[in-house]
Amino acid sequence: RRSWGRSLWASMRFSPFTPLANVLGWPAMSVPCGRTVSPAGRDMPTSVQLVGRPGSEPTLLSLAAEIEGAGA
């Protein structure tokens, strides 16, 4: 039972950019875009975050499909 401000602050510790989009009402998504190797030699997935202006969900979904298709 936290206030919205405390919830926002808590979530920003783990994901610093997505809470801002949520508060502003902007559509946003994370899209898998490949893999990389960490300094420790581990194979890790990577992604890109897409954020658009209000009402741009169709554009973001189309772009996400292109990004995922390019990685296949």
CHARMM internal coordinates of N, CA and C (Angstrom, degrees):
IC EDIT
DIST 1 N 1 CA 1.4420
DIST 1 CA 1 C 1.5250
ANGL 1 N 1 CA 1 C 109.65
DIST 1 C 2 N 1.3216
ANGL 1 CA 1 C 2 N 115.05
DIHE 1 N 1 CA 1 C 2 N 77.80
DIST 2 N 2 CA 1.4590
ANGL 1 C 2 N 2 CA 119.98
DIHE 1 CA 1 C 2 N 2 CA 178.68
DIST 2 CA 2 C 1.5260
ANGL 2 N 2 CA 2 C 109.94
DIHE 1 C 2 N 2 CA 2 C -108.36
DIST 2 C 3 N 1.3065
ANGL 2 CA 2 C 3 N 114.91
DIHE 2 N 2 CA 2 C 3 N 159.19
DIST 3 N 3 CA 1.4608
ANGL 2 C 3 N 3 CA 119.54
DIHE 2 CA 2 C 3 N 3 CA 171.51
DIST 3 CA 3 C 1.5293
ANGL 3 N 3 CA 3 C 107.95
DIHE 2 C 3 N 3 CA 3 C -70.77
DIST 3 C 4 N 1.3342
ANGL 3 CA 3 C 4 N 116.88
DIHE 3 N 3 CA 3 C 4 N 163.37
DIST 4 N 4 CA 1.4641
ANGL 3 C 4 N 4 CA 118.65
DIHE 3 CA 3 C 4 N 4 CA -179.79
DIST 4 CA 4 C 1.5284
ANGL 4 N 4 CA 4 C 110.64
DIHE 3 C 4 N 4 CA 4 C -62.58
DIST 4 C 5 N 1.3301
ANGL 4 CA 4 C 5 N 117.54
DIHE 4 N 4 CA 4 C 5 N -34.25
DIST 5 N 5 CA 1.4651
ANGL 4 C 5 N 5 CA 120.33
DIHE 4 CA 4 C 5 N 5 CA 179.16
DIST 5 CA 5 C 1.5240
ANGL 5 N 5 CA 5 C 112.53
DIHE 4 C 5 N 5 CA 5 C -65.53
DIST 5 C 6 N 1.3257
ANGL 5 CA 5 C 6 N 116.98
DIHE 5 N 5 CA 5 C 6 N -42.22
DIST 6 N 6 CA 1.4683
ANGL 5 C 6 N 6 CA 120.08
DIHE 5 CA 5 C 6 N 6 CA 178.27
DIST 6 CA 6 C 1.5248
ANGL 6 N 6 CA 6 C 110.82
DIHE 5 C 6 N 6 CA 6 C -67.90
DIST 6 C 7 N 1.3360
ANGL 6 CA 6 C 7 N 116.72
DIHE 6 N 6 CA 6 C 7 N -37.79
DIST 7 N 7 CA 1.4643
ANGL 6 C 7 N 7 CA 120.04
DIHE 6 CA 6 C 7 N 7 CA 177.81
DIST 7 CA 7 C 1.5229
ANGL 7 N 7 CA 7 C 110.59
DIHE 6 C 7 N 7 CA 7 C -64.83
DIST 7 C 8 N 1.3301
ANGL 7 CA 7 C 8 N 115.98
DIHE 7 N 7 CA 7 C 8 N -42.42
DIST 8 N 8 CA 1.4611
ANGL 7 C 8 N 8 CA 120.45
DIHE 7 CA 7 C 8 N 8 CA 178.11
DIST 8 CA 8 C 1.5161
ANGL 8 N 8 CA 8 C 110.53
DIHE 7 C 8 N 8 CA 8 C -60.83
DIST 8 C 9 N 1.3268
ANGL 8 CA 8 C 9 N 116.78
DIHE 8 N 8 CA 8 C 9 N -48.10
DIST 9 N 9 CA 1.4608
ANGL 8 C 9 N 9 CA 120.90
DIHE 8 CA 8 C 9 N 9 CA -179.34
DIST 9 CA 9 C 1.5300
ANGL 9 N 9 CA 9 C 110.90
DIHE 8 C 9 N 9 CA 9 C -60.90
DIST 9 C 10 N 1.3237
ANGL 9 CA 9 C 10 N 117.79
DIHE 9 N 9 CA 9 C 10 N -42.40
DIST 10 N 10 CA 1.4668
ANGL 9 C 10 N 10 CA 121.37
DIHE 9 CA 9 C 10 N 10 CA -179.88
DIST 10 CA 10 C 1.5175
ANGL 10 N 10 CA 10 C 110.98
DIHE 9 C 10 N 10 CA 10 C -63.69
DIST 10 C 11 N 1.3292
ANGL 10 CA 10 C 11 N 117.46
DIHE 10 N 10 CA 10 C 11 N -42.55
DIST 11 N 11 CA 1.4669
ANGL 10 C 11 N 11 CA 119.24
DIHE 10 CA 10 C 11 N 11 CA -178.81
DIST 11 CA 11 C 1.5263
ANGL 11 N 11 CA 11 C 111.66
DIHE 10 C 11 N 11 CA 11 C -71.01
DIST 11 C 12 N 1.3236
ANGL 11 CA 11 C 12 N 118.32
DIHE 11 N 11 CA 11 C 12 N -28.93
DIST 12 N 12 CA 1.4622
ANGL 11 C 12 N 12 CA 121.16
DIHE 11 CA 11 C 12 N 12 CA -179.99
DIST 12 CA 12 C 1.5257
ANGL 12 N 12 CA 12 C 112.34
DIHE 11 C 12 N 12 CA 12 C -67.93
DIST 12 C 13 N 1.3076
ANGL 12 CA 12 C 13 N 118.05
DIHE 12 N 12 CA 12 C 13 N -21.05
DIST 13 N 13 CA 1.4775
ANGL 12 C 13 N 13 CA 120.23
DIHE 12 CA 12 C 13 N 13 CA 176.55
DIST 13 CA 13 C 1.5180
ANGL 13 N 13 CA 13 C 110.77
DIHE 12 C 13 N 13 CA 13 C -66.36
DIST 13 C 14 N 1.3195
ANGL 13 CA 13 C 14 N 117.57
DIHE 13 N 13 CA 13 C 14 N -31.03
DIST 14 N 14 CA 1.4618
ANGL 13 C 14 N 14 CA 121.55
DIHE 13 CA 13 C 14 N 14 CA -175.28
DIST 14 CA 14 C 1.5259
ANGL 14 N 14 CA 14 C 112.40
DIHE 13 C 14 N 14 CA 14 C -100.87
DIST 14 C 15 N 1.2953
ANGL 14 CA 14 C 15 N 117.29
DIHE 14 N 14 CA 14 C 15 N -30.00
DIST 15 N 15 CA 1.4617
ANGL 14 C 15 N 15 CA 122.32
DIHE 14 CA 14 C 15 N 15 CA -177.77
DIST 15 CA 15 C 1.5293
ANGL 15 N 15 CA 15 C 107.33
DIHE 14 C 15 N 15 CA 15 C -143.97
DIST 15 C 16 N 1.3251
ANGL 15 CA 15 C 16 N 117.36
DIHE 15 N 15 CA 15 C 16 N 88.07
DIST 16 N 16 CA 1.4563
ANGL 15 C 16 N 16 CA 119.70
DIHE 15 CA 15 C 16 N 16 CA -167.73
DIST 16 CA 16 C 1.5273
ANGL 16 N 16 CA 16 C 116.60
DIHE 15 C 16 N 16 CA 16 C -68.69
DIST 16 C 17 N 1.3210
ANGL 16 CA 16 C 17 N 119.83
DIHE 16 N 16 CA 16 C 17 N -19.67
DIST 17 N 17 CA 1.4638
ANGL 16 C 17 N 17 CA 119.95
DIHE 16 CA 16 C 17 N 17 CA -174.24
DIST 17 CA 17 C 1.5220
ANGL 17 N 17 CA 17 C 114.45
DIHE 16 C 17 N 17 CA 17 C -103.76
DIST 17 C 18 N 1.3229
ANGL 17 CA 17 C 18 N 118.49
DIHE 17 N 17 CA 17 C 18 N -31.05
DIST 18 N 18 CA 1.4604
ANGL 17 C 18 N 18 CA 119.45
DIHE 17 CA 17 C 18 N 18 CA -176.81
DIST 18 CA 18 C 1.5249
ANGL 18 N 18 CA 18 C 114.03
DIHE 17 C 18 N 18 CA 18 C -67.24
DIST 18 C 19 N 1.3407
ANGL 18 CA 18 C 19 N 121.26
DIHE 18 N 18 CA 18 C 19 N -35.71
DIST 19 N 19 CA 1.4659
ANGL 18 C 19 N 19 CA 118.85
DIHE 18 CA 18 C 19 N 19 CA 179.00
DIST 19 CA 19 C 1.5284
ANGL 19 N 19 CA 19 C 112.87
DIHE 18 C 19 N 19 CA 19 C -59.92
DIST 19 C 20 N 1.3179
ANGL 19 CA 19 C 20 N 118.20
DIHE 19 N 19 CA 19 C 20 N -34.97
DIST 20 N 20 CA 1.4604
ANGL 19 C 20 N 20 CA 120.80
DIHE 19 CA 19 C 20 N 20 CA 179.15
DIST 20 CA 20 C 1.5264
ANGL 20 N 20 CA 20 C 110.16
DIHE 19 C 20 N 20 CA 20 C -61.65
DIST 20 C 21 N 1.3225
ANGL 20 CA 20 C 21 N 117.59
DIHE 20 N 20 CA 20 C 21 N -45.38
DIST 21 N 21 CA 1.4604
ANGL 20 C 21 N 21 CA 121.02
DIHE 20 CA 20 C 21 N 21 CA 178.19
DIST 21 CA 21 C 1.5238
ANGL 21 N 21 CA 21 C 110.34
DIHE 20 C 21 N 21 CA 21 C -62.09
DIST 21 C 22 N 1.3207
ANGL 21 CA 21 C 22 N 117.46
DIHE 21 N 21 CA 21 C 22 N -39.89
DIST 22 N 22 CA 1.4656
ANGL 21 C 22 N 22 CA 120.62
DIHE 21 CA 21 C 22 N 22 CA 179.33
DIST 22 CA 22 C 1.5187
ANGL 22 N 22 CA 22 C 111.62
DIHE 21 C 22 N 22 CA 22 C -63.42
DIST 22 C 23 N 1.3227
ANGL 22 CA 22 C 23 N 117.65
DIHE 22 N 22 CA 22 C 23 N -45.57
DIST 23 N 23 CA 1.4583
ANGL 22 C 23 N 23 CA 121.47
DIHE 22 CA 22 C 23 N 23 CA -178.60
DIST 23 CA 23 C 1.5302
ANGL 23 N 23 CA 23 C 111.05
DIHE 22 C 23 N 23 CA 23 C -64.94
DIST 23 C 24 N 1.3264
ANGL 23 CA 23 C 24 N 116.75
DIHE 23 N 23 CA 23 C 24 N -38.99
DIST 24 N 24 CA 1.4608
ANGL 23 C 24 N 24 CA 120.94
DIHE 23 CA 23 C 24 N 24 CA -178.54
DIST 24 CA 24 C 1.5255
ANGL 24 N 24 CA 24 C 112.97
DIHE 23 C 24 N 24 CA 24 C -79.68
DIST 24 C 25 N 1.3389
ANGL 24 CA 24 C 25 N 117.08
DIHE 24 N 24 CA 24 C 25 N -14.08
DIST 25 N 25 CA 1.4552
ANGL 24 C 25 N 25 CA 120.63
DIHE 24 CA 24 C 25 N 25 CA -178.94
DIST 25 CA 25 C 1.5123
ANGL 25 N 25 CA 25 C 113.61
DIHE 24 C 25 N 25 CA 25 C 81.71
DIST 25 C 26 N 1.3210
ANGL 25 CA 25 C 26 N 117.22
DIHE 25 N 25 CA 25 C 26 N 18.88
DIST 26 N 26 CA 1.4592
ANGL 25 C 26 N 26 CA 121.07
DIHE 25 CA 25 C 26 N 26 CA 178.76
DIST 26 CA 26 C 1.5165
ANGL 26 N 26 CA 26 C 110.09
DIHE 25 C 26 N 26 CA 26 C -83.80
DIST 26 C 27 N 1.3207
ANGL 26 CA 26 C 27 N 118.85
DIHE 26 N 26 CA 26 C 27 N 141.17
DIST 27 N 27 CA 1.4522
ANGL 26 C 27 N 27 CA 120.03
DIHE 26 CA 26 C 27 N 27 CA 174.46
DIST 27 CA 27 C 1.5281
ANGL 27 N 27 CA 27 C 109.74
DIHE 26 C 27 N 27 CA 27 C -71.63
DIST 27 C 28 N 1.3142
ANGL 27 CA 27 C 28 N 116.14
DIHE 27 N 27 CA 27 C 28 N 138.86
DIST 28 N 28 CA 1.4654
ANGL 27 C 28 N 28 CA 120.83
DIHE 27 CA 27 C 28 N 28 CA -179.43
DIST 28 CA 28 C 1.5154
ANGL 28 N 28 CA 28 C 109.09
DIHE 27 C 28 N 28 CA 28 C -151.21
DIST 28 C 29 N 1.3263
ANGL 28 CA 28 C 29 N 115.67
DIHE 28 N 28 CA 28 C 29 N 152.21
DIST 29 N 29 CA 1.4616
ANGL 28 C 29 N 29 CA 120.46
DIHE 28 CA 28 C 29 N 29 CA 177.66
DIST 29 CA 29 C 1.5190
ANGL 29 N 29 CA 29 C 109.52
DIHE 28 C 29 N 29 CA 29 C -155.64
DIST 29 C 30 N 1.3188
ANGL 29 CA 29 C 30 N 115.66
DIHE 29 N 29 CA 29 C 30 N 155.01
DIST 30 N 30 CA 1.4644
ANGL 29 C 30 N 30 CA 122.22
DIHE 29 CA 29 C 30 N 30 CA 171.96
DIST 30 CA 30 C 1.5152
ANGL 30 N 30 CA 30 C 106.76
DIHE 29 C 30 N 30 CA 30 C -105.10
DIST 30 C 31 N 1.3395
ANGL 30 CA 30 C 31 N 115.63
DIHE 30 N 30 CA 30 C 31 N 133.44
DIST 31 N 31 CA 1.4598
ANGL 30 C 31 N 31 CA 121.15
DIHE 30 CA 30 C 31 N 31 CA -175.39
DIST 31 CA 31 C 1.5238
ANGL 31 N 31 CA 31 C 109.22
DIHE 30 C 31 N 31 CA 31 C -122.87
DIST 31 C 32 N 1.3361
ANGL 31 CA 31 C 32 N 118.32
DIHE 31 N 31 CA 31 C 32 N 124.77
DIST 32 N 32 CA 1.4622
ANGL 31 C 32 N 32 CA 120.13
DIHE 31 CA 31 C 32 N 32 CA 175.13
DIST 32 CA 32 C 1.5337
ANGL 32 N 32 CA 32 C 109.62
DIHE 31 C 32 N 32 CA 32 C -58.74
DIST 32 C 33 N 1.3331
ANGL 32 CA 32 C 33 N 116.51
DIHE 32 N 32 CA 32 C 33 N 136.93
DIST 33 N 33 CA 1.4789
ANGL 32 C 33 N 33 CA 118.07
DIHE 32 CA 32 C 33 N 33 CA -177.56
DIST 33 CA 33 C 1.5227
ANGL 33 N 33 CA 33 C 113.24
DIHE 32 C 33 N 33 CA 33 C -138.93
DIST 33 C 34 N 1.2974
ANGL 33 CA 33 C 34 N 118.75
DIHE 33 N 33 CA 33 C 34 N 14.15
DIST 34 N 34 CA 1.4546
ANGL 33 C 34 N 34 CA 119.41
DIHE 33 CA 33 C 34 N 34 CA 176.98
DIST 34 CA 34 C 1.5118
ANGL 34 N 34 CA 34 C 112.86
DIHE 33 C 34 N 34 CA 34 C 144.79
DIST 34 C 35 N 1.3069
ANGL 34 CA 34 C 35 N 114.19
DIHE 34 N 34 CA 34 C 35 N -161.30
DIST 35 N 35 CA 1.4624
ANGL 34 C 35 N 35 CA 120.87
DIHE 34 CA 34 C 35 N 35 CA -179.09
DIST 35 CA 35 C 1.5227
ANGL 35 N 35 CA 35 C 108.23
DIHE 34 C 35 N 35 CA 35 C -138.14
DIST 35 C 36 N 1.3154
ANGL 35 CA 35 C 36 N 115.31
DIHE 35 N 35 CA 35 C 36 N 157.02
DIST 36 N 36 CA 1.4574
ANGL 35 C 36 N 36 CA 121.18
DIHE 35 CA 35 C 36 N 36 CA 176.97
DIST 36 CA 36 C 1.5237
ANGL 36 N 36 CA 36 C 108.30
DIHE 35 C 36 N 36 CA 36 C -143.34
DIST 36 C 37 N 1.3085
ANGL 36 CA 36 C 37 N 116.13
DIHE 36 N 36 CA 36 C 37 N 169.47
DIST 37 N 37 CA 1.4622
ANGL 36 C 37 N 37 CA 121.22
DIHE 36 CA 36 C 37 N 37 CA 178.02
DIST 37 CA 37 C 1.5236
ANGL 37 N 37 CA 37 C 107.38
DIHE 36 C 37 N 37 CA 37 C -111.01
DIST 37 C 38 N 1.3247
ANGL 37 CA 37 C 38 N 116.22
DIHE 37 N 37 CA 37 C 38 N 127.29
DIST 38 N 38 CA 1.4600
ANGL 37 C 38 N 38 CA 121.17
DIHE 37 CA 37 C 38 N 38 CA -179.85
DIST 38 CA 38 C 1.5279
ANGL 38 N 38 CA 38 C 109.99
DIHE 37 C 38 N 38 CA 38 C -72.80
DIST 38 C 39 N 1.3352
ANGL 38 CA 38 C 39 N 117.75
DIHE 38 N 38 CA 38 C 39 N 165.08
DIST 39 N 39 CA 1.4683
ANGL 38 C 39 N 39 CA 120.16
DIHE 38 CA 38 C 39 N 39 CA 175.90
DIST 39 CA 39 C 1.5316
ANGL 39 N 39 CA 39 C 112.45
DIHE 38 C 39 N 39 CA 39 C -56.59
DIST 39 C 40 N 1.3419
ANGL 39 CA 39 C 40 N 116.46
DIHE 39 N 39 CA 39 C 40 N -25.76
DIST 40 N 40 CA 1.4663
ANGL 39 C 40 N 40 CA 120.06
DIHE 39 CA 39 C 40 N 40 CA 178.97
DIST 40 CA 40 C 1.5273
ANGL 40 N 40 CA 40 C 111.95
DIHE 39 C 40 N 40 CA 40 C -84.19
DIST 40 C 41 N 1.3426
ANGL 40 CA 40 C 41 N 117.04
DIHE 40 N 40 CA 40 C 41 N 1.45
DIST 41 N 41 CA 1.4532
ANGL 40 C 41 N 41 CA 120.55
DIHE 40 CA 40 C 41 N 41 CA 178.13
DIST 41 CA 41 C 1.5172
ANGL 41 N 41 CA 41 C 114.81
DIHE 40 C 41 N 41 CA 41 C 87.29
DIST 41 C 42 N 1.3179
ANGL 41 CA 41 C 42 N 117.92
DIHE 41 N 41 CA 41 C 42 N 12.48
DIST 42 N 42 CA 1.4623
ANGL 41 C 42 N 42 CA 120.93
DIHE 41 CA 41 C 42 N 42 CA -179.54
DIST 42 CA 42 C 1.5267
ANGL 42 N 42 CA 42 C 110.79
DIHE 41 C 42 N 42 CA 42 C -90.43
DIST 42 C 43 N 1.3170
ANGL 42 CA 42 C 43 N 116.11
DIHE 42 N 42 CA 42 C 43 N 138.36
DIST 43 N 43 CA 1.4522
ANGL 42 C 43 N 43 CA 122.32
DIHE 42 CA 42 C 43 N 43 CA 175.61
DIST 43 CA 43 C 1.5245
ANGL 43 N 43 CA 43 C 108.27
DIHE 42 C 43 N 43 CA 43 C -76.93
DIST 43 C 44 N 1.3441
ANGL 43 CA 43 C 44 N 117.20
DIHE 43 N 43 CA 43 C 44 N 123.19
DIST 44 N 44 CA 1.4618
ANGL 43 C 44 N 44 CA 120.27
DIHE 43 CA 43 C 44 N 44 CA -175.54
DIST 44 CA 44 C 1.5298
ANGL 44 N 44 CA 44 C 110.83
DIHE 43 C 44 N 44 CA 44 C -132.72
DIST 44 C 45 N 1.3306
ANGL 44 CA 44 C 45 N 116.51
DIHE 44 N 44 CA 44 C 45 N 144.35
DIST 45 N 45 CA 1.4629
ANGL 44 C 45 N 45 CA 119.36
DIHE 44 CA 44 C 45 N 45 CA 176.09
DIST 45 CA 45 C 1.5285
ANGL 45 N 45 CA 45 C 110.73
DIHE 44 C 45 N 45 CA 45 C -74.35
DIST 45 C 46 N 1.3222
ANGL 45 CA 45 C 46 N 116.17
DIHE 45 N 45 CA 45 C 46 N 152.27
DIST 46 N 46 CA 1.4618
ANGL 45 C 46 N 46 CA 121.49
DIHE 45 CA 45 C 46 N 46 CA 174.72
DIST 46 CA 46 C 1.5256
ANGL 46 N 46 CA 46 C 108.57
DIHE 45 C 46 N 46 CA 46 C -123.74
DIST 46 C 47 N 1.3182
ANGL 46 CA 46 C 47 N 114.97
DIHE 46 N 46 CA 46 C 47 N 162.51
DIST 47 N 47 CA 1.4546
ANGL 46 C 47 N 47 CA 119.44
DIHE 46 CA 46 C 47 N 47 CA 178.05
DIST 47 CA 47 C 1.5228
ANGL 47 N 47 CA 47 C 108.97
DIHE 46 C 47 N 47 CA 47 C -149.72
DIST 47 C 48 N 1.3141
ANGL 47 CA 47 C 48 N 114.54
DIHE 47 N 47 CA 47 C 48 N 168.70
DIST 48 N 48 CA 1.4574
ANGL 47 C 48 N 48 CA 121.80
DIHE 47 CA 47 C 48 N 48 CA 175.85
DIST 48 CA 48 C 1.5277
ANGL 48 N 48 CA 48 C 107.06
DIHE 47 C 48 N 48 CA 48 C -125.44
DIST 48 C 49 N 1.3250
ANGL 48 CA 48 C 49 N 116.57
DIHE 48 N 48 CA 48 C 49 N 142.60
DIST 49 N 49 CA 1.4580
ANGL 48 C 49 N 49 CA 120.15
DIHE 48 CA 48 C 49 N 49 CA 177.41
DIST 49 CA 49 C 1.5154
ANGL 49 N 49 CA 49 C 108.66
DIHE 48 C 49 N 49 CA 49 C -100.07
DIST 49 C 50 N 1.3280
ANGL 49 CA 49 C 50 N 115.41
DIHE 49 N 49 CA 49 C 50 N 128.14
DIST 50 N 50 CA 1.4604
ANGL 49 C 50 N 50 CA 121.79
DIHE 49 CA 49 C 50 N 50 CA 177.74
DIST 50 CA 50 C 1.5251
ANGL 50 N 50 CA 50 C 108.39
DIHE 49 C 50 N 50 CA 50 C -108.68
DIST 50 C 51 N 1.3175
ANGL 50 CA 50 C 51 N 116.87
DIHE 50 N 50 CA 50 C 51 N 132.89
DIST 51 N 51 CA 1.4629
ANGL 50 C 51 N 51 CA 122.57
DIHE 50 CA 50 C 51 N 51 CA 177.84
DIST 51 CA 51 C 1.5203
ANGL 51 N 51 CA 51 C 106.76
DIHE 50 C 51 N 51 CA 51 C -131.93
DIST 51 C 52 N 1.3263
ANGL 51 CA 51 C 52 N 116.34
DIHE 51 N 51 CA 51 C 52 N 134.30
DIST 52 N 52 CA 1.4608
ANGL 51 C 52 N 52 CA 120.23
DIHE 51 CA 51 C 52 N 52 CA -179.14
DIST 52 CA 52 C 1.5125
ANGL 52 N 52 CA 52 C 111.69
DIHE 51 C 52 N 52 CA 52 C -128.48
DIST 52 C 53 N 1.2951
ANGL 52 CA 52 C 53 N 114.51
DIHE 52 N 52 CA 52 C 53 N 172.23
DIST 53 N 53 CA 1.4649
ANGL 52 C 53 N 53 CA 119.43
DIHE 52 CA 52 C 53 N 53 CA 176.36
DIST 53 CA 53 C 1.5222
ANGL 53 N 53 CA 53 C 109.63
DIHE 52 C 53 N 53 CA 53 C -74.85
DIST 53 C 54 N 1.3141
ANGL 53 CA 53 C 54 N 118.57
DIHE 53 N 53 CA 53 C 54 N 161.85
DIST 54 N 54 CA 1.4630
ANGL 53 C 54 N 54 CA 120.71
DIHE 53 CA 53 C 54 N 54 CA 179.58
DIST 54 CA 54 C 1.5313
ANGL 54 N 54 CA 54 C 111.51
DIHE 53 C 54 N 54 CA 54 C -53.67
DIST 54 C 55 N 1.3287
ANGL 54 CA 54 C 55 N 115.22
DIHE 54 N 54 CA 54 C 55 N 134.62
DIST 55 N 55 CA 1.4601
ANGL 54 C 55 N 55 CA 121.34
DIHE 54 CA 54 C 55 N 55 CA 179.85
DIST 55 CA 55 C 1.5143
ANGL 55 N 55 CA 55 C 115.01
DIHE 54 C 55 N 55 CA 55 C 87.88
DIST 55 C 56 N 1.3261
ANGL 55 CA 55 C 56 N 117.65
DIHE 55 N 55 CA 55 C 56 N 1.28
DIST 56 N 56 CA 1.4678
ANGL 55 C 56 N 56 CA 120.12
DIHE 55 CA 55 C 56 N 56 CA -176.07
DIST 56 CA 56 C 1.5271
ANGL 56 N 56 CA 56 C 113.53
DIHE 55 C 56 N 56 CA 56 C -94.99
DIST 56 C 57 N 1.3228
ANGL 56 CA 56 C 57 N 117.76
DIHE 56 N 56 CA 56 C 57 N 18.82
DIST 57 N 57 CA 1.4654
ANGL 56 C 57 N 57 CA 120.42
DIHE 56 CA 56 C 57 N 57 CA -179.17
DIST 57 CA 57 C 1.5273
ANGL 57 N 57 CA 57 C 113.13
DIHE 56 C 57 N 57 CA 57 C -55.61
DIST 57 C 58 N 1.3457
ANGL 57 CA 57 C 58 N 119.85
DIHE 57 N 57 CA 57 C 58 N -44.47
DIST 58 N 58 CA 1.4727
ANGL 57 C 58 N 58 CA 118.89
DIHE 57 CA 57 C 58 N 58 CA 179.43
DIST 58 CA 58 C 1.5333
ANGL 58 N 58 CA 58 C 112.57
DIHE 57 C 58 N 58 CA 58 C -59.78
DIST 58 C 59 N 1.3212
ANGL 58 CA 58 C 59 N 116.69
DIHE 58 N 58 CA 58 C 59 N -39.60
DIST 59 N 59 CA 1.4686
ANGL 58 C 59 N 59 CA 120.50
DIHE 58 CA 58 C 59 N 59 CA 178.45
DIST 59 CA 59 C 1.5235
ANGL 59 N 59 CA 59 C 110.65
DIHE 58 C 59 N 59 CA 59 C -65.39
DIST 59 C 60 N 1.3291
ANGL 59 CA 59 C 60 N 117.18
DIHE 59 N 59 CA 59 C 60 N -44.04
DIST 60 N 60 CA 1.4658
ANGL 59 C 60 N 60 CA 120.28
DIHE 59 CA 59 C 60 N 60 CA 179.81
DIST 60 CA 60 C 1.5269
ANGL 60 N 60 CA 60 C 111.23
DIHE 59 C 60 N 60 CA 60 C -63.68
DIST 60 C 61 N 1.3274
ANGL 60 CA 60 C 61 N 117.09
DIHE 60 N 60 CA 60 C 61 N -42.33
DIST 61 N 61 CA 1.4642
ANGL 60 C 61 N 61 CA 120.13
DIHE 60 CA 60 C 61 N 61 CA 179.42
DIST 61 CA 61 C 1.5313
ANGL 61 N 61 CA 61 C 111.18
DIHE 60 C 61 N 61 CA 61 C -64.30
DIST 61 C 62 N 1.3112
ANGL 61 CA 61 C 62 N 117.26
DIHE 61 N 61 CA 61 C 62 N -39.64
DIST 62 N 62 CA 1.4603
ANGL 61 C 62 N 62 CA 120.75
DIHE 61 CA 61 C 62 N 62 CA 177.87
DIST 62 CA 62 C 1.5367
ANGL 62 N 62 CA 62 C 110.73
DIHE 61 C 62 N 62 CA 62 C -64.90
DIST 62 C 63 N 1.3167
ANGL 62 CA 62 C 63 N 116.43
DIHE 62 N 62 CA 62 C 63 N -44.60
DIST 63 N 63 CA 1.4634
ANGL 62 C 63 N 63 CA 120.76
DIHE 62 CA 62 C 63 N 63 CA 178.05
DIST 63 CA 63 C 1.5270
ANGL 63 N 63 CA 63 C 111.17
DIHE 62 C 63 N 63 CA 63 C -63.02
DIST 63 C 64 N 1.3265
ANGL 63 CA 63 C 64 N 116.67
DIHE 63 N 63 CA 63 C 64 N -41.26
DIST 64 N 64 CA 1.4682
ANGL 63 C 64 N 64 CA 120.41
DIHE 63 CA 63 C 64 N 64 CA 178.23
DIST 64 CA 64 C 1.5223
ANGL 64 N 64 CA 64 C 110.88
DIHE 63 C 64 N 64 CA 64 C -61.23
DIST 64 C 65 N 1.3263
ANGL 64 CA 64 C 65 N 117.29
DIHE 64 N 64 CA 64 C 65 N -40.77
DIST 65 N 65 CA 1.4692
ANGL 64 C 65 N 65 CA 120.57
DIHE 64 CA 64 C 65 N 65 CA 178.59
DIST 65 CA 65 C 1.5305
ANGL 65 N 65 CA 65 C 110.58
DIHE 64 C 65 N 65 CA 65 C -63.26
DIST 65 C 66 N 1.3253
ANGL 65 CA 65 C 66 N 117.35
DIHE 65 N 65 CA 65 C 66 N -39.64
DIST 66 N 66 CA 1.4666
ANGL 65 C 66 N 66 CA 120.54
DIHE 65 CA 65 C 66 N 66 CA 177.99
DIST 66 CA 66 C 1.5264
ANGL 66 N 66 CA 66 C 111.07
DIHE 65 C 66 N 66 CA 66 C -65.02
DIST 66 C 67 N 1.3216
ANGL 66 CA 66 C 67 N 116.26
DIHE 66 N 66 CA 66 C 67 N -43.97
DIST 67 N 67 CA 1.4733
ANGL 66 C 67 N 67 CA 120.13
DIHE 66 CA 66 C 67 N 67 CA -179.98
DIST 67 CA 67 C 1.5268
ANGL 67 N 67 CA 67 C 110.42
DIHE 66 C 67 N 67 CA 67 C -62.32
DIST 67 C 68 N 1.3290
ANGL 67 CA 67 C 68 N 116.76
DIHE 67 N 67 CA 67 C 68 N -46.82
DIST 68 N 68 CA 1.4685
ANGL 67 C 68 N 68 CA 119.75
DIHE 67 CA 67 C 68 N 68 CA 179.84
DIST 68 CA 68 C 1.5203
ANGL 68 N 68 CA 68 C 111.06
DIHE 67 C 68 N 68 CA 68 C -64.89
DIST 68 C 69 N 1.3236
ANGL 68 CA 68 C 69 N 117.58
DIHE 68 N 68 CA 68 C 69 N -38.29
DIST 69 N 69 CA 1.4626
ANGL 68 C 69 N 69 CA 121.29
DIHE 68 CA 68 C 69 N 69 CA 178.88
DIST 69 CA 69 C 1.5245
ANGL 69 N 69 CA 69 C 112.75
DIHE 68 C 69 N 69 CA 69 C -65.61
DIST 69 C 70 N 1.3375
ANGL 69 CA 69 C 70 N 116.63
DIHE 69 N 69 CA 69 C 70 N -34.65
DIST 70 N 70 CA 1.4634
ANGL 69 C 70 N 70 CA 121.10
DIHE 69 CA 69 C 70 N 70 CA 179.44
DIST 70 CA 70 C 1.5256
ANGL 70 N 70 CA 70 C 111.15
DIHE 69 C 70 N 70 CA 70 C -68.99
DIST 70 C 71 N 1.3165
ANGL 70 CA 70 C 71 N 116.98
DIHE 70 N 70 CA 70 C 71 N -27.87
DIST 71 N 71 CA 1.4581
ANGL 70 C 71 N 71 CA 120.88
DIHE 70 CA 70 C 71 N 71 CA -179.18
DIST 71 CA 71 C 1.5085
ANGL 71 N 71 CA 71 C 113.97
DIHE 70 C 71 N 71 CA 71 C -85.28
DIST 71 C 72 N 1.3217
ANGL 71 CA 71 C 72 N 116.77
DIHE 71 N 71 CA 71 C 72 N -10.40
DIST 72 N 72 CA 1.4777
ANGL 71 C 72 N 72 CA 120.14
DIHE 71 CA 71 C 72 N 72 CA -176.47
DIST 72 CA 72 C 1.5057
ANGL 72 N 72 CA 72 C 111.74
DIHE 71 C 72 N 72 CA 72 C -78.16
END
COOR INIT
IC SEED 1 N 1 CA 1 C
IC BUILD
